[in-house]
Each structure stands twice: as structure tokens, then as C-alpha cells.
Amino acid sequence: MSKRLRTVFFGSGPVALSSLQLLSDRFEVEAIVTKPTTEAEMVKAFPDTHVFAVQNRHELETLVSRQNFSSSFGVLIDFGIIVSQAVIDHFPLGIINSHFSRLPEWRGADPITFSILSGQPQTGVSLMLLVQAMDEGPLLAQAPYNLPASITAPQLTTDLIELSDALLKEVVPLYVQGIITPQNQLAATIGPKEPTYSRKLTKEDGLLDWAKPADVLEREVRAYAEWPHSYTKLAGHDVIVTKAQLSEQSGAPGTIIADRKQLIVCCGSKSLEILSLKPAGKPEMTAQAFLAGYGKRL
């Protein structure tokens, strides 16, 4: 299909913006629907495209009912607003949602973080047709992604944006031509068939609980690297732990084992060696640099 397909894009935030920047080189974007908080960014990135900002489901319904969109389908990535059936039905081929997990695995708001937290070896991207139920729509395609042991949430996000873009550009033209048809999610998934659910994180999620096993905390450091961060208090100072690895040391949870080269905190099982950290108001530094400046207070 040589002609560029025409679509309306629904999305807000940096993941949506990055995805749209990639998508726009293959698709003609008729309009962008976003939130007021990201309207200026979208306008700056796409000055020649109509950008509409809505705050809730009602405003979205009103917008779509009043606009004469000609696109046969929409694309939705990280939108954050409930989309009603009336909006979905406006598009003859529906709205295609790119979700960053192997649905029905990690339905919900934050599949990337929970893929890392779980310790699973593989995640992926799912293209599904939007329905009113949360992430329960039929699948058009899925693509797997093998999780490196040291992957952080920011890097995984970047990789899945690129995987999503490749999948959209391959699959959407085939769907429009009728070559690919939607399949039941539980029957077609390449991942586990039992649904699991992610949620929005809170600031409190980032507090390091030394009673947890060290492997759980190590995954938290990687999963929370962008937000809410993994934080604790060391040497009387609030710090964010930015990089850590497992240690075989053992002791009562919260016990600090430190010398000039290593900073280790005992956990519920094994220990966590802190490799780099960021004291409040200071730049990120290695554990050795922190020990040189604060070690006497430990």
C-alpha cells in the first residue's frame, strides 16, 4: 500500500510524543488529540497539524462528535483518558492501541515498570483494538522483547517505543487491507494467558524497605529509575539510589557494611551493594565518592 494511511492520534506525555514522531514518517496524521498539559509540546513538534486538547471523557466525546475526521482508524498510545464506545465507533476500523506488554499480561497504567519489578524474562508490545473494558480488546499482533538483566525503565521505554513503531508500520496496513483480522486476546497472546494488572505508582513506592529480599530491591532501583526513584536515608542524608547490585553478605535488615570501596546494606535475604547514588541537593556520585565524603557518619 503505497499511499500514506491517514489517522487521528490520541496520546499525551513523552512516550506518546516520541511514538508519534516516529509514526509520522509513514502515516499522515490528520489530527492529534492530547491533554492540556502536553498540548504545547505537541503543537511545537507538529506545527502544521491540528492539535486538540481535552481533559476528560466528556470533552473527548464532544470533540469527536463535532469534528469531521476522515480517518478510518485512530492510533492511541499512552493517552490516559477513558475513551467511550461512541468515540471508538466514529472510526470505521476502530482505534488501535499500542500497549507495552504481552496482553493480557500487565493490563493497566504502567506495564513497563511492572515488567521489570516482576523479574520476568520477556515482555513485548501488543496492538489491540480499543474497547471500553480496560485493555481487553482483541489483538492484531504482538512482538516479544527479551529483558536484559540490567535493563532500567527509561531504556526499556525507549526500546519498546521503537518496537511499537516497527509493529504499527508493519501491521496496520495489513489490517486496513483486511489481511489481518482481530483475534481473541486470551487465545492469541504470546505471553501468559492469565491476566495481570499494573497500576499507577505513588511516591511512597520508592521508599527502600530493607526487610524485602535484595533481588526485589535491585529490581525496584531499575524499575523506579525515572520515577518515583528508590530513596532512603544514609549517614543522616536523604539519598536516591541510582544503581545497585546483589551481594552475598548477610545481616539484620538495614545493617550497613561499608569500607572505602563498598557500600552494602543488608536486606531480608542477602544484601544490596549500592554502586551509585544521589544525595539530596548533590549530583549523582559513586559509592566510593559518597563514602569519602560521608563515610564517617555511617
N, C-alpha and C positions, 0 to 999 in steps of 0.2 A: 504494500500500500504506500505509494509514493507521496500522496497528498498528506500534509501535516494534519493530524487529528486535532479537533477543536474541543477544548474542555474548560470547565469552570473549576478553579482550585479553591479548596477550603483548608485553611491551616493558619496557625499562629505560632510565634516563637521561633527560635533559631533552627530547630530541626526542620520545621515547615519551610522556612526561608531557604535553607541550604538545599532541600529537596526540590523546591520549585526552581531554583537557579539551574539545577541540572536538568530538570524535566523540560524546561522551556526551550532547550535547543532542539527538541524533537517534536514537541506539541505546540499548537497555537493556543495560548491562554486567553480565552475570551474575557475572563474577569477573575479577580481574586477576592475571596471573602475571608476576612480575618477579624480579630478583636481590636478594639480601640487602642489597646496597649502596644500593638505591633503594626498599626496602620501606617505610621510614619516610615518605619523601616521598609515595608512593602512598597510604598509609594516611591521611596528613594531608589530601591532596587529595580522597580518596574514603572518608570515614569510614564510610559506610553500605554499602560494597561489600566482599565477601570478597577479601582480598589474600593471595596465596600467594607465598612466596619460594623459589626453587630455585637451586642453584649449578651444576648440570651436567645433562647429558642423562639420566643415570640417575634423578636426583631428579625430573626433569620427567616421565619415563615413569611413575614410581611415583605421583606426584601425580594425573596424569590418569586412571590406571587405578583409583584409589581414589575419586575424586570423581564424583558423578553429575551431570556437567554436562548441561544440557538443550539448550544452544545447538546449532543445526545447522551453525554455522560459527564459526571463530575469526578474529581480526584480529591480525596481527603487524607491529610497527613497531620497528625498532632493538632487537632482543631480545638478540642476542649469545650465544645458546646454541643448539647444534645440536638440531634438532627431528627426532625419529625418525619413521619411517613409522607406527609404532604410535600415536603421538600424533596425527599427521595424520588417520589413519583413524578416530579416535574421533569426528570431526565428519563427519556425512554429506556436507556440502558442502565439506569441507576447511578449510584455513586460508589466508586471503587476506593476502598480504604486500604492503605498500606500500613500494616501493623507489624511492629518489630518483635515478633516471636513466632513460634510454630503453633498457631492456634489449633486447638483450644487451650494451649499452654500459655499462661500469663495473660489472660484477658485483663482488661483494666488499664489504669492510668500510667503505669511505669514498668513495662515489661523488661526494659533493658537492665535496670537496677536489680530486679528480682532474678533475672537470669544469672547474674554474677553472684548474688547472695546465695542462691541455691547450690552452687558448686557444680551445676550440670555441665557436661562436656560439649553440648551443642545447643545452639539456638537457631534463629533464622528470621526470615521475613515472610509474611503471609499477605496475599492480595485477596480480599474478600469483598463481596457486595454488601453494602451497608444495610442493616435492618435496625429496627428500633431497640431490640434487645442488645445488651452490651456485648459487642464483639462475637456475636453468634451467627453472623451471616455466612452464606455458602462461599466456598473457596473457588478462586480462579486459578491460583498457583501458589506454591511455596518454594523457597530456596533455603538450603541449610547453611549454617555458618559454624565452623568448629571453633570453640572458645579457647584461645591460648591461656595457659595457666596464669599469666601475669597481666591479663587484659584489664584495663580500667574502663569505667563508664564512659568517659569522653572519647577514648579510642574506639570502643565498641559502637558508640553512637555514629561516629564518622564512617566506620566500616559498613554498618547496616544502612546508612543513608545511601551509600554507593551501591550496595547490593539491591536495595529497594529500587533505585533508579534503573539499574540494568533489567530488573524483573518487569517493571512497568513498561519499559520501552519494547521488551520482547513480547509480553503477554497481551497488553491492551489492544494492539492492532489485531491480534488473532481473535480476541473476544468480540471486537466490533464486527469482524467478518463472520462471526458465528462458528469459527473453527474450534474455539474453546468455550465450553459451557460450564456454568457454576455447578459445583459438587458439594454434597453434604459435608460439613466441616469434620464431623467425627469419623466419617468413613474415609475421607480423602487425606487427612493430615499425615505428614511425615514424622510427626512427633507423638508424644503420649496422647492417648485418646481421652484420658480423664481430665476434665477442665481444672485449671488452677487460676488463681486470681491475684493480681498485683494491686497496689493501692498507691495513693499519693503519700509521699514521705513527709515527715514533720521534722522540725529542728531537733527534737528530742531523740530521734532515731540515731543521730550521730554520736551520742554520748557513749564512749567506750566502756563497756561493762566487763571488768576483768574476770568476773565469775564465768563468763562464756568460754568455750574452748578456743584455743588460739587460732585454729583454722577458720572458725567463724569470723573472728575479729579481723583476720587478714583479708578475708573476702569483703568485709564491710569497708575497710580502708580503700579498697579498689572500687567498690560499688558507689561509695559516697564521695568520690574524689572531687566531683564538681559541686555537689550539694547533697546533704547538709554538712559534709565534711565529717571526719572522725576526730573527735576532740576529747581532751582530758586535762588534768592538771598535773604538771611535773615540776618539781623544785619550786613549788609555790606559784607557778605561772600557768596561765591557760595556754594550751598548745593545740594545734591541729597536726595530727599525724598524717603525713602525705605519702609515705612509703614504708612498708614493713614486710618482714618475712618470718616464717616459723622458726622456732628454736626448740631444742630438746630439753632445755633447762626446766626444772620443776620447783614449785614452792607454793606458798599460800597465795591465792589470787590477789593481785595488786602489789606484790613484793617486787621491788626494783633491784635488779642486779646490774651494776654499772662499773666500768673501768674507763680508761682513757679512750678505748676504741669501740666498746659496745654498750648499748643501752637496751636492756631486756626487761620486760615486765611479765611476771608470772600470771598465768590465766587459769581458768577452771581445769583445763588439761593442757599440758605443755606450756610454751611461752611465746611471746611475740617480741621479736627483735625490731626495734624502731630504727629505720635507716635514715629517714629524713623527716623533718617536722618544721612547723612554723609557729614560733611563739607569738602571742598577741602583739600587734604593732611592729613586728620584726619581719624581715624577709625569710623565705624558706632557707633552711640550713641542714647540713648533715648532722647525724647524731654526734659525731666527733666534735664538730664545732659547738653544738649545744652543750656537750659535757665540758668543753674547755671554758665556757662562759658561765655555766650554771651548775656544774657537777658537784661543787662543794655543798650545795644545798640539798642534794638528794640523800 
